[in-house]
Amino acid sequence: MERLNAKLYLQNCYIVKENERLRKKAEILNQENQQLLIELNQKLSKTKDPNESKQGSSNLSSSSSASGQS
C-alpha cells in the first residue's frame, strides 16, 4: 500500500509541475494575444475615417458583450 501511495504521490507531483508550466505558457500566450489585438486595433483605426471608427467600435463592443453572455 505504501508503494502505491508513493507512486501516486510522484504522479501527482509531476501533474502539479506540468500544470504550473502550462499555466505560465498560457499566461504568456494571453499577453502576446493582447498585444497583437492592440496592434490590430491601432492599424484598423488608422485606416478608417473618424466616423467609421466610432461606429465600428460600438459594433465591436456590442458583439463582444453578446458573445460574453453565451
C-alpha positions in Angstrom: 0.0 0.0 0.0 2.8 2.4 0.8 4.4 1.7 -2.5 1.2 2.5 -4.3 0.9 5.8 -2.3 4.5 6.7 -3.2 3.8 6.1 -6.8 0.6 8.1 -6.8 2.4 10.9 -4.9 5.1 11.1 -7.6 2.5 11.2 -10.3 0.7 13.9 -8.5 3.9 16.0 -8.2 4.5 15.6 -11.9 1.0 16.7 -12.7 1.2 19.7 -10.5 4.6 20.7 -12.1 3.2 20.2 -15.6 0.1 22.2 -14.7 2.3 25.1 -13.5 4.3 25.0 -16.7 1.2 25.1 -18.8 -0.3 27.9 -16.8 2.8 30.0 -17.3 2.7 29.2 -21.1 -1.0 30.2 -21.3 -0.3 33.4 -19.5 2.5 34.3 -22.0 0.3 33.4 -24.9 -2.5 35.6 -23.5 -0.2 38.5 -23.1 1.0 38.1 -26.7 -2.6 37.9 -27.9 -3.5 41.1 -26.1 -0.5 42.9 -27.6 -1.5 41.6 -31.1 -5.0 42.8 -30.6 -3.8 46.2 -29.6 -1.6 46.4 -32.7 -4.5 45.3 -34.9 -6.9 47.8 -33.4 -4.3 50.6 -33.9 -3.8 49.6 -37.6 -7.6 49.4 -38.1 -8.1 52.8 -36.5 -5.5 54.4 -38.8 -7.2 53.0 -42.0 -10.7 54.1 -41.1 -12.1 57.6 -41.1 -13.2 59.0 -37.7 -17.0 58.4 -38.4 -16.5 54.8 -39.3 -14.2 54.2 -36.3 -16.9 55.3 -33.9 -19.5 53.0 -35.5 -17.0 50.1 -35.7 -16.0 50.3 -32.0 -19.7 50.4 -30.9 -20.4 47.4 -33.0 -17.3 45.6 -31.7 -18.2 46.3 -28.1 -21.8 45.1 -28.5 -20.8 42.0 -30.3 -18.2 41.1 -27.7 -20.7 41.8 -24.9 -23.2 39.4 -26.6 -20.6 36.7 -27.0 -19.6 37.1 -23.4 -23.1 36.3 -22.3 -23.4 33.0 -24.0 
